[in-house]
Amino acid sequence: MNILYIMRNNPDDTVNKMIEVQKQSNDVSIIDINTNKNYDEIVDAIAGSDKVITW
């Protein structure tokens, strides 16, 4: 499963642990919305993901 995390804030320890657990059995991508303003790339990443999680 392709999982995309879109981060608005720096992840805390709980979020980091969740990401690490999901990386063990899934393809996980992370986009920091504060530093990545390439909206075409973000939309493509969303469209290509099975699950999108925002923080």
C-alpha positions in Angstrom: 0.0 0.0 0.0 1.2 3.5 -0.8 0.8 5.8 2.1 1.4 9.6 1.9 1.9 11.8 4.9 1.4 15.5 4.3 3.0 17.3 7.3 2.1 20.8 8.3 4.0 20.7 11.6 7.0 18.8 12.8 5.9 15.3 13.8 6.0 14.4 17.5 7.3 11.1 18.8 4.0 9.4 18.5 3.7 10.3 14.8 7.3 9.3 14.1 6.6 5.9 15.7 3.4 5.4 13.6 5.4 6.2 10.4 8.1 3.8 11.3 5.6 1.0 12.0 3.9 1.6 8.7 7.2 1.7 6.8 7.7 -1.9 7.8 5.0 -3.2 5.5 4.1 -0.2 3.3 5.6 2.2 0.9 5.5 5.5 2.9 6.2 9.0 1.5 6.3 12.2 3.4 5.8 15.7 2.1 6.4 18.7 4.3 3.9 21.3 3.0 5.9 24.1 4.6 9.0 23.5 2.5 7.5 21.9 -0.6 5.3 24.4 -2.5 5.3 22.4 -5.8 1.6 21.8 -5.8 1.7 19.8 -9.1 4.0 17.3 -7.4 1.8 17.2 -4.3 -1.4 16.6 -6.3 0.4 13.8 -8.3 1.6 12.2 -5.0 -2.0 12.3 -3.6 -3.4 10.8 -6.8 -0.8 8.0 -6.7 -1.4 7.1 -3.1 -3.7 4.5 -1.6 -4.0 6.4 1.7 -3.3 10.1 2.5 -2.7 11.2 6.1 -2.3 14.8 7.1 -0.8 16.1 10.3 
